[in-house]
């Protein structure tokens, strides 16, 4: 097999637009969350979705302990919400409006969609984990556009 240059890999994969989500849980008595672009559907029966946190993620270690999470699909109006989860000096859960799902995970207000999940399986995926979540509750807004990450920046989707 040929060696794949990591810089080229990032450049090529940057040409693939991804939906911006916040995966959140309550673990160790505190809300935990991470911004994830590697989210997708897996199966209708059973209803499964997936995301891929890095193996070195301390946040993932907390979420894995909780054994459940909520995927919050952000709208194009929620760039500030997204960026709040990258700040280290302020707890984003003190500035972002959210409630708790029936399953006990944080659901961010005004998202395009949400999927509340129990962890179904965690699979080794190189330097990331492939987390399969079994949906226990879900919903979607009637209107809005997704926040999309593409070539290193945020954008949205326009149907043609």
C-alpha positions as CSV (number, residue, x, y, z in Angstrom):
1,X,0.0,0.0,0.0
2,X,1.2,3.5,-0.8
3,X,1.8,5.9,2.1
4,X,-0.8,8.6,2.2
5,X,0.5,12.1,3.2
6,X,-1.5,13.4,6.2
7,X,-1.5,17.0,4.7
8,X,-2.9,15.7,1.4
9,X,-5.5,13.6,3.3
10,X,-6.7,16.7,5.2
11,X,-6.9,18.7,2.0
12,X,-8.8,16.1,0.1
13,X,-11.2,15.4,3.0
14,X,-11.7,19.1,3.4
15,X,-13.5,19.0,0.0
16,X,-16.1,16.8,1.6
17,X,-18.7,19.0,3.4
18,X,-19.8,17.8,6.8
19,X,-22.8,18.6,9.0
20,X,-21.7,20.3,12.3
21,X,-23.1,18.7,15.4
22,X,-22.6,18.9,19.1
23,X,-22.5,15.5,20.9
24,X,-23.5,16.0,24.5
25,X,-23.9,14.0,27.6
26,X,-24.0,14.4,31.4
27,X,-21.2,12.5,33.0
28,X,-19.5,12.9,36.4
29,X,-22.5,15.1,37.3
30,X,-21.6,17.8,34.7
31,X,-22.6,18.4,31.1
32,X,-19.9,17.4,28.6
33,X,-19.9,18.1,24.9
34,X,-17.8,18.0,21.8
35,X,-18.2,19.5,18.3
36,X,-18.3,16.6,15.8
37,X,-18.3,16.8,12.0
38,X,-18.0,13.0,11.5
39,X,-21.7,12.2,12.1
40,X,-23.9,10.0,10.0
41,X,-26.7,7.5,9.8
42,X,-26.0,3.8,9.9
43,X,-29.1,1.7,10.1
44,X,-32.9,2.0,10.1
45,X,-33.4,-1.4,11.9
46,X,-32.2,-0.9,14.6
47,X,-32.1,2.9,14.4
48,X,-28.3,3.6,14.6
49,X,-26.2,6.7,14.0
50,X,-22.4,7.1,14.3
51,X,-19.8,9.7,15.2
52,X,-16.0,9.4,15.5
53,X,-14.2,11.1,18.4
54,X,-10.4,11.1,18.6
55,X,-8.9,8.5,20.9
56,X,-7.1,11.3,22.8
57,X,-10.3,13.2,23.6
58,X,-10.9,13.6,27.3
59,X,-14.5,14.7,26.6
60,X,-15.1,11.4,24.9
61,X,-13.8,9.5,27.9
62,X,-16.5,11.2,30.0
63,X,-19.3,10.6,27.5
64,X,-18.3,6.9,27.2
65,X,-18.7,6.6,31.0
66,X,-22.3,7.9,30.7
67,X,-23.1,5.3,28.0
68,X,-25.5,7.8,26.4
69,X,-25.4,11.0,24.4
70,X,-27.5,13.5,22.4
71,X,-26.5,14.6,18.9
72,X,-27.5,18.2,18.3
73,X,-27.5,19.2,14.6
74,X,-26.7,22.9,14.5
75,X,-28.3,25.4,12.2
76,X,-26.5,28.0,10.1
77,X,-27.6,30.6,12.8
78,X,-25.7,28.7,15.5
79,X,-22.0,29.4,14.6
80,X,-21.6,31.2,18.0
81,X,-23.1,28.2,19.7
82,X,-20.6,26.0,17.9
83,X,-17.6,28.2,18.7
84,X,-18.6,28.4,22.4
85,X,-17.6,24.7,22.7
86,X,-14.1,25.5,21.7
87,X,-13.5,28.1,24.4
88,X,-11.6,26.8,27.4
89,X,-12.1,29.8,29.7
90,X,-16.0,29.6,29.9
91,X,-18.3,26.6,30.4
92,X,-20.4,26.7,27.2
93,X,-23.4,25.3,29.1
94,X,-23.6,28.5,31.1
95,X,-24.0,30.6,27.9
96,X,-25.9,28.1,25.6
97,X,-29.6,27.5,26.1
98,X,-30.3,23.8,26.7
99,X,-32.6,21.3,28.4
100,X,-32.3,17.6,29.3
101,X,-33.8,14.8,27.3
102,X,-35.9,12.1,28.9
103,X,-32.8,10.0,28.6
104,X,-30.8,12.6,30.6
105,X,-28.6,14.1,27.9
106,X,-28.2,17.9,27.0
107,X,-30.4,19.0,24.1
108,X,-29.4,22.4,22.7
109,X,-32.2,24.8,22.0
110,X,-33.1,25.7,18.4
111,X,-31.2,23.0,16.7
112,X,-32.2,21.7,13.3
113,X,-32.5,18.1,14.6
114,X,-31.5,16.0,17.6
115,X,-31.0,12.3,18.2
116,X,-30.9,11.0,21.8
117,X,-28.9,7.8,21.9
118,X,-27.6,5.0,24.1
119,X,-24.2,3.7,23.2
120,X,-24.7,0.6,21.1
121,X,-21.1,-0.2,20.3
122,X,-17.6,1.3,20.1
123,X,-15.3,0.1,17.4
124,X,-11.6,0.8,16.8
125,X,-11.1,3.2,13.9
126,X,-7.3,3.9,13.9
127,X,-6.7,7.1,15.8
128,X,-10.4,7.6,16.3
129,X,-13.2,5.5,17.8
130,X,-16.3,4.7,15.7
131,X,-19.2,5.2,18.1
132,X,-22.6,3.6,17.2
133,X,-25.5,5.1,19.0
134,X,-29.0,3.5,19.2
135,X,-31.6,6.2,18.9
136,X,-34.1,6.3,21.8
137,X,-35.7,9.7,20.9
138,X,-35.4,12.1,18.1
139,X,-36.9,15.2,16.5
140,X,-36.4,17.9,13.8
141,X,-37.4,21.5,13.3
142,X,-39.8,22.3,10.5
143,X,-37.5,25.0,9.1
144,X,-33.9,26.0,9.0
145,X,-30.6,25.2,7.2
146,X,-27.7,23.1,8.5
147,X,-24.4,24.5,9.6
148,X,-21.9,22.9,7.3
149,X,-18.1,22.7,7.6
150,X,-16.3,22.9,4.2
151,X,-12.6,23.6,3.3
152,X,-11.8,24.9,6.8
153,X,-14.8,27.2,7.2
154,X,-18.5,27.3,8.0
155,X,-21.3,27.6,5.5
156,X,-24.8,26.3,4.8
157,X,-26.7,24.3,2.3
158,X,-28.9,25.7,-0.4
159,X,-31.2,23.3,-2.3
160,X,-31.1,23.5,-6.1
